[in-house]
Every structure is written in C-alpha cells, then in structure tokens.
Amino acid sequence: MSAAEAPAPENGEPARGPVPPGGLLDVLGVASVVLDTDGRIVLWSPQAEELFGYTAQEALGQYAARLMVHERHIQLVGKLFADVMRTGESWAGGFPIRRKDGSTRLVEFRNMRLLDDQGDVYALGLAADQSTVRRLEQEVALSERMVKQSPIGYAVLDTGLRFVSVNPAMEKINGVPAAEHVGRTLREVLPMLDSTSVEAGARRVLETGLPVIDDTLVGRTPADPDADHTWAHSLYRLEDAMGHVLGVAVSVVDITEQHRASVEAEAARRRLAVVADASARIGTTLELERTACELADVAVPELADVAAVDLLDAVVEGRQSTLGPSEAAVIRALAVRPAGGSEAVRAADPPGQIARYAPDRLVTECVRTGEAVLVRQVKDEDLPRIARSPEAAVLLGRAGLHSYLAVPLIARGEVLGALDLKRTRNPAPFDEDDVLLARELAARAAVQIDNARWYQNARNTALTLQRSLLPSHPPVTTALEVASRYQPAGATSEVGGDWFDVIPLEGGKTALVVGDVMGSGISAAATMGRLRTATTTLAALDLDPARLLEHLDKTTSALDHSIATCVYAVHDPHLRQCRIANAGHLPPARVRPGRPPELLDLPTGVPLGVGGVEFSTVTVDFAPGDELVFYTDGLVETRRHSLDERLAFMLSLLDDPARPLEETCDLLLRTLHHPDNHDDVALLIARAQQLP
C-alpha cells in the first residue's frame, strides 16, 4: 500500500504505517545546509540551490558566511555561529542575503548544533524566504482569528468523519465542549440529531471533491434540547498542497429565525391564495346548498381534513335565532367535505339533516357567543363536546381527530351558523393563523350564504304565490282533452310570470290562454295573477279574441308599466274551428293526423302594455284528433341556438298525434328545456274530441 493509500485513523488512534506527506514544507521551500566546525559547507540541499542561486558543486567546501550572508553581516554571523557550536543552543533570526545573481533577499534562519556517532560536531542551518514565511504566518493568524471569532460554526472532520477540531461558535451551537468533539463522530456527539444525511453528504464530498452548499438540517442539540432549530450547513473537502485529502471542513449557520420567517411568509402567501380562491369560488350562484358546498370545498384540504357547514334551522326558515345559555342549538347541515365514507365524515351530520346540539356542545357555544372555538390538542374527554352523539364521538376517536376549530358564520350582525373544521391527517394542530384564515373565509362566505338564504326565501314566496294563482288541474271539457305543465325557473334566477289557463265558455266552447309577464319575482307573479283574473272575467263575456286582448292591454298598461305576451284562443267544437289572437307571443303549433306539424301563421301583434296597436283574430280549422300546443319562450330559447332551429326541433318532436298528451308534455320538457335557460316554462296542449 502506498503512502497515498494509507488507511484513515480508526477510533481516534494514530495511523500505523506510512501516511501521505504534507505539502507545507514545499510551500515554504526550506533550504537545508550542513556546516563543519570551520563553517565550511559539507551538505547543500536542492532548496538551498534554489534559494541562494549556487549549485551544490559551487557551494560545497565554501565558507557559508561568505556565500550565504551579506558582507555587512559576516562578522555578526560568525560570532553567532561560534556561540551555537560552543553552547549547543539553537539560534534563529533573519538576515539579508546576496544571491549569486547579485540580488538581495530577506531570509529566515534557524541554526542548531549536530553530533554524529563518531563524536564529530556539525551545524545545521535551515533557511526560508522571509516574505513566504510572513505570508503564511499572516494567513494562519488570519484564519485562526476568523475561525475562533466567527459567529459561524466551523469544524474539521478527518477522512473517517471524526472531529479533529471545532471553533467556539460550533461549541455553542452544539452545546458540547470542543474537547468532547475530538475523535468522535457526529452521531456520537449529537445523538438527538438525525445526522444520516450530513454523513452521507460528507462521504460524497470526500469521494468527489464537490462541495455541499447551504444544505438545510432541522433538529435538536444539547444547546437547546427542547426546541427544533434549523441550520444551513456546507461541506468542503480539505486537501494539502500535494492534493492529498485531509478531511472535510464543515460550516454551520443557525437560520432558525430566517426559516421561521420564511415559513410564516409562505403561510401568509398561502392564506392570501386561499382567500383569493374563496372570493372566486364562493357565491357563484344564489343556491344556499351550493354556496355552502363551495365554502367547504375551499376549506378542504387547505385548512382542514374535514369541513362541515351548518346553519341554525331558524335562520334557514327566515327567522332570527338567539340562543340562551341553557338552550340547545337546532342545526341543519348543508355541506360536508370531503364526500366519502371515512369515519370522520360519517361522524358529521349528513347534508339536509336537522340535529339538536346540547348547550354544552362546542358548536352550540360557537353560534351562541359568535366567537371561534379552538381545541388545539383534542383529548378523549373533548370528543363528546365535539360530536353530535356518543356514536359519532367513537367515530371521531377512531378517525384520529387531534385538532378542532369552529368559527361562526356572521352576516349583517346575525349569527347564521358555523364552519366546523377537523384535522385527522394533517399532523399540525390549528393555530391562531388558522383561526384568522377560517374567520376570513367564514366572513366572506356568510354574506353569500345570507344572500342565498334571503333569495331562496323570496323565491319560495314568489313560487308559492305563482303556484297558488295557476290552475292545479285544467277543467275537464267534453270537447277537449287537455294536458299542461308548469316548471318554475331554476334556483339561479327568480320565479317568473308565466301562466296558462283553460276557461269553459257557454255553448261548449273553451278558451285557451298562455302568457308570460316580463320580469321576475313576486311582482311578476302578482301581475300574472291580476292578468289571469282579468282574462277569466273578460272570457265570460264571450268577446272576440282580438277584442279581449285590447281590454287586457289597457289593464296591463295600468299595472306599473308591466308588459306581457299572450296567446288567446277560443275553440268552437260545433264549427270545428279555433279563433286565435296573439299579443307578441310565440305562435302555437298545430298537429293534425296525416300531416306534418306546423306553426300557425298568426299576426304577431305587440305585447300587452305597449298600447296603441290593434290586435287581429285568425280562424283556423281544428277538427277532432287535432292538437294545439301553446308554450312560453322558456321552453325553446337557448343562448347557443337560433330560435328558428329550436322551433323546428320542437316540431320534430310532435311527430305522433296519437301519443298521450301527458307523455308529449314530458317529452317536450325533458328534451327542449335547456339547462342554461333559467326561465319559467308554461306548456298547454289541447286535443279536439269527437262530440257525442
């Protein structure tokens, strides 16, 4: 084994056998000269040849003082030489020398007496260029001062990754005296620290020479055994001037505060992102349940593993609710996320279910006080106050619930309910930052939920009013078979003013009416009710359809600038005819056996309430077996298709005059009513019967 391949020290013991040479002497270029008692040169090293400029042949046998020292110092050097030879005491100092080429150089000398086995006396002189010596001294002093006084921890590990030296800063970081580092591994000095990655990195540095820069390490040391710290450590391979590997230099900086600041900044950025996401995702519609689901979707998994949105049942019903200290909370669950069968989810109230929470439950405390309730570390005794029942408490315990947070949903000063948050998988407990984020989400969502609640209440009121004004079942007549449908507007828009009516008249005749009041909500429903009443009253007078529309036009004009479209038809079974007038409405379709369905060619007229335009009555044949299909625009209009396309599509569905009318109504609604058309639909189909 060569010296370069000598094994690394084991267990802190000195290495046995040859070891790689150091390069410091090569850097210094130390010249060696041996003199006899007369001061003549008897040995001359290659370094001496380089330093003084004389070859060995030129130097050997010459008086050293005359060859090596400036002539001004020959007498002094002679005396010093004599003292060394007489006393045996070494001497060191610096003198200028004159090289062979005539140049002068300051040289550091060290002289000592030698004695061989024959009793002969010699003098050994060691010389080095003073500027080189001073430079190395300065570098060593600077390095030593910097290492000792630096706030950065420095250490040197040998090739066996055992400590060789540490500076005071490293002592302070590790909380272990320097003497207890030497000869031991990182794992032995700091057993609380997971040093696997550091040692693996150090081995790679030894093998490749590539440094590791600012790698992060988190753990604890005896300096602060109760708290985690974060360090940035760097590793560099140490080599001598000959390129031999000496070990690894380690630098360590405590970046705990910077790391915490970075974590807090990232948490703040994440909170802002969640809030921004919530602003975009919550309140996209005025549907109460959907708004609640949107809030729960934002909260999971960014904030919690399980989120539930619960409202006080009184609030859902449109009543204010104030809880006393001993009152239970009657809560209606609106949303739970994530959807699934996990035990934590099964412990929550299913959406739509109403549950009664006792006064001691935490969610009851939350909605009663209007304050957030936080349980950082959930214990077994906390579960009964969180769960709705003992069975649910068992499920939460099995699910690993370890942190709980409930924040109130407050809008316009009223507590609507609570956002209930649980952590089962996320190991971090809820903290104050999480409380702030949950409050922000709850505050934003509560306004949207309140808007949806009031909208839903208003819509329910308008829908109830409209349904009460429409006929539940069209009257049965001997001359007509009738089927009808009314489909209110979707939850994303308000109830409209569509209506239909079947009015028996004298002489076996029947009036058929379909209309649409422009606008929405309670006002449109009320206007529709007044027009329907007026139509029924005027129909009893057996007026011509055009004449009846003129009266309705005047009535509509008096109703706060209301506008409505309407088709009014009178069926006479004896004449097998229908007289029809149109006030700005879509034309009815006529279906006759053996003929293709068609849209009746009627003068469109103007809507009711415009005034100043006469209406026209058109008479069409309507024999037994024929059908008339009346409808409002909500059945056929879409945003992506032309009206002509949609009307043609409707006619294609009316291809079977023998199909039962109820089936035809369902087919038209199911096929034609487009999801993106949030409008009421009124549909009325009449088939002429054979008189007995």
Steps between C-alpha positions, in 0.01 A plus 500: 500500500639840404514795735212661306293190572572483872190419708314771689540506878258274685348575842710815536827297503803618297533329165747212480732479200584763237270797457477753215757782529394857571579784265576785742877456478473510123310827525766645730784367285721442808867475408727267702876562539750305713828667611814359658665660802691740274181623347554331165204354311497120497131442397288717264132423428316568171288759685822679602606504138167659408506753788866618466557434131817284542521142389625230736830485312542875547402498869661190647826576679440874504474715812127535562515857631669631187263311271172538681511825698536862394854624560377756751388221735787255465663592832166480690406171340844359581452582867151345505634186332777472759248536785280221357797269460635577848175494702280269291213747526303565181472840347235648271474830322481680170775641282520639153694273263667570169408247234739385234330734248572797727142549623424535869231308687391485866532146635390341827778284654499234767832348613566207729796279595516138381706210638559178305581152634874570468480799731552748220319832524310666215259787464160472329361810339140529386404797286178620336398810310374747762217637282364146453525430873328830589224437248427156641515633855252773413271257325510259790444780753215641294340159454537418869357835611209477256417144594516571873303825493254416222130462595493219245569156636805336346627146541753272332430130457764251402453248221326271750249782570623548854541845647851642488420851619206735555486874557323671794191574290460129425538424870215742571278365223546140609511567872799265531857604600764485229697230682196270495478533122852388413525140383122445498249485215208736452260226603692446824521869587138586408284188550175704486577616148425292192848524354454242223465754221797706624730196518384381157571846360845506662588165344399628157715810552797281595450284191418765240644823633173674412388719792158503661376857536237620748321169544222526761490290816228505767540349845602548861833519681598508869524879465116514478361149544135610525463684169570427137757715325577539133857518373657561161817292473766486231765233444837541325776250436837593654816426303866586555726663243577158353131425447477244781156483665515606864130496594187713483444857617151567635339841541169538682270803528192506720217626272214415733359853503537542123341159449210590726458831318505316168244248626281781630532689170406186310207446735389860443530451125298181526232676704476778243473240224223319686313826560537595134381153401205535734405834346484336159335172600249589771170657400493408131125443532218595732438138597538457875628142496740563213646806673556292813670228294727760340613616844571142609689431176730798561570394860603143404785415488667842532371563849352176630462132422124511563279808471129534573276800441204512739224761529256559780171355385313814599727703275432270204129550558545877493469561874754656731645275765654604830618225732497528875769339720291189562343464156590232250586591143279356227734477203448402139803355322553646153835359387773257605835458330663283396218287368562138588465234762790577732422476870552873554254579220247247627519666840375827346132575443394398147401800282134584539470337842385701800678426828460629851826593677492526877606827672839349596599418142780711353308586184214623720746719689628633168158606364381625839801726565592584143864419584742243362551184704846343476621171648865474397555152637186291518494258791260212560295710740450765229337266247151495660486882481596495132287211371123504459460166679700239694515287184643793302757562777624140461532551123699820549733327744563218254556750219785658697346843559775698673409867442164678471385847400155653460445857380165677479335603174397860566327725248351842566550450872308172513649159578383266225686185598854365517788374289614182674861390431685184603853369447564129491779454243675836510730458802519873581247630754288802418672823604409867517587551133254224412237672712555826310474322165188308604338823622581671170348215300197487727445876478514499120283192468245616759400799286452273199309246708279775640429630150414149386281450807299817441480432130376148562239627744386764250497245221301253707250776577469594131475137396232434759309805379534401136394142558202620697395716204533225240235230453605180669311295242344643181121466493366194320287575191317265266650661192868506600759275658753723677844448658725764653826558674651784696873493582630787713830672435820333618652590833743741340232748395169620641153366432341651192145585397411218257144374514241292315127455538212295365167683531166324421259730311131482411391288204770235561775735400835520684751782534869404502754751632881504537685814609833627631546810715838662442710524816534267794429454865197580708412803288483292181299229677254758635461659155442157352225435757325826414518433125370148547207630703428765239521242221255269676257788555521623141473147360160462667376785274569283191701776337686461176863405580638821349249707697589317822872571446424869458335503844795308648735751341329783686506301823870427462582865427355594837721251686813712560634477146472122490537321168381150413462276196190289453323264260123474540297238310133401506408148386154444349442124474187545288679700232820296548695822509721707726506878499844620614657838576868558587657775712873470428517133595658203322252335262322178605574175318222299334527123468258321265490128417655426163663841470829640622490718815495872429527837669184702450547805281363772727554874511753535783350816644664698776533407867231600745577830667650667190165645386393676181509194271197296395495122532373258236298180527584206275267200454662157450349156448514276805335163437474205742845344543680828433728645767602854590825547693535827696830581676712781639846596379674323789429170326686571178746786549872435563810713483672283241231430242282714280128513574414358157721194572331443832148536362583254221634259762177533698293417192715191439398371844130536419514214252240272660148646527387183677751534783330565839507870582664448838785314333532778243526761777776303674684440173502870410617611843765230529638557152458871436548679830871583494698515829650841417155655448398597852146605418148384588324265263123481449376228264140427398392236246137462390362219277156534340254224591211358298173632635259232617 
